[in-house]
Amino acid sequence: MTSKKSIDDLVKQAEELRREIDEHNYRYYVLEEPSISDAEFDRLFRNLQTLEEAHPELLTPDSPTQRVGAAVIGAFAPVNHYVPMLSLNNAFSEEEVQAFDQRIHQRLGIEGPLEYCCETKLDGVAVSIVYEEGLLIRAATRGDGRTGEEITHNIRTIPSVPLKLRGKNIPKLLEIRGEVYLGKAEFAALNERSLERGEKIFVNPRNAASGSLRQLDPTITASRNLKIYCFSLGAVSDDFDMPERHSDFLLKMKEWGLRVSPLADVVKGVEGCLAYYNKLQKIRGELPYEIDGVVYKVNNRNYQQDLGFVSRAPRWAVAHKFPASEELTLVQDIDFQVGRTGTLTPTARLKPVFVGGATVSNATLHNLDETWRKDIRVGDTVIVRRAGDVIPEVVGAVIEKRPKGTHPVSLPKTCPVCGSEVIKPEGEAYAKCTGGLYCHAQLKSSFLHFASRRAMDIEGLGERMVDLLLETNLISDISDLYCLTEAKIAELPRMGEKSAENLINAIAHSKDTTLARFLYSLGIPNVGEATALNLAMHFKSLEPIMNADEETLQSVPDIGPIVAAQIVAFFRQPCNQEIIQKLRDLGVHWQDIVTEENQPLTDQTFVLTGTLQSLTRDEARERLQALGAKVTNSVSAKTSYVVAGVDPGSKLEKAEKLNVPILDEEAFLKLLDSVS
């Protein structure tokens, strides 16, 4: 029997080995100043492995040996970010950077050069990593900015991601944002191994990194040699004294053992930003990883808060992209794709060409007017560019290489999918198929949009299922979804009774919706989520929207003459009126928004945190807004209520400190029922 003294000795030995290995990891990955050889490091690591294998009770979750300790998972669970993961607006020229700087000065009302923190823009995958009490507990992809996919099992395999933070003054809760990437050498080695095995090769390091993070088996991710650079803060508990400068927070992350770019720099004014850009552009090819630009951030965090955000991007930061890669290739054909709303988009079919890290064989020509303006023809040699290193674009034709006998592109008289007449209204850039719901291309897309998460949210009604339902003639318009039965679904190929039951339940659940979601689900041209919500909040019920004229619609925020005309045209179509009535007759319903003077939650502010079991965060927000409440992301003394679901996080702690009333899910639902 092992004595207590010997157990204590073993614990100390294991702790010392972990401390020593963590220190060398920090020196190697963060400081980039290794102090021992790889062989010596391997010896330390093997000693710890041997000790833990002999005494499993010594194992700890943050042990360096546990990076690939997770089992294969079955699926990626959704994760709601504490703070939305925003995108960055782009600048492609010096003039746009100068305009960005001018806007900052105007909004802040200050003169003189501002201090900016400049960083490289890695061509990788943005991730969120959460630490509690210094221990890594969760990691997720960006997703749609609000909800990502949990990839904790894969993030733990990356050696440059600390499983336990080092140093002092570590917040109780810390959410870090970073970019996971694959180095150029590692990318080449990965593709070489794939070729040897006869497997698919990746077209660029970014796709390889993304694919590596979405492996169900973490041992595969571990074999890819991924790395990370951390660049910003997500959420943090109140016990942390935030530095006043963003650059100082980067240094703080480095102290905690997080890897930050050694190329980050602080500059003065727009001239300093452009000098940094030129410097990085010159050494771009020498870097061991891909970058597609640089990022400028106002360094003063108080200024950042004053500047705030627009849409899904901060006003205080911008990505200055490097010039897009360009190549020459041949246009082999030009055809027309039919979109969800019937819009015909000319698409160039190209002789495959490698541009900006990816093979491009198709490129949109946007619309017929743009195609005529650029005079792109079949047989032309064209310049292909990946704008921002992402979107393939045909810049123009090389006229001197044009063969004889070519002709300008003409608009097809009939839809290439359904054969219906194609019209192009005078003054409009886009041509449209008149087939409406009879056009298979529009019908399939309409079903997918109608069932999407932010529309009617019918789980299980994806592309494959829609194809099956259309091929078997079980549906011909969206109202047919609510006439489906379990028996009919179960008869479909590769569908069992349980799958059929789940789909029918999801369809039934979708009947209880909101006016904003219903409007968005209809697929009215240019009516997105925000416009649908504005319409719902302004008119309160569906009938006034359907009967409104263009002038009345333009009184709604963000609706101009073009969108107003499209809304009027949509609701005047008898087939659309018929389908909407059928949907309502089949049980699709919502609560009309009460009139403004009777909105019971007007002037009250709610904060949602954690996961609710009976409704999604979006549904909860929409129901509160329909009752006049304001829903925000941060808790303050002015917050009326905090609604706490499962795993509420730091917002609950802050609410308790500020004595803000807290509602669990049951109390929240009772409140909604009592005031509805």
Disulfide bonds with the S-S distance in Angstrom:
none
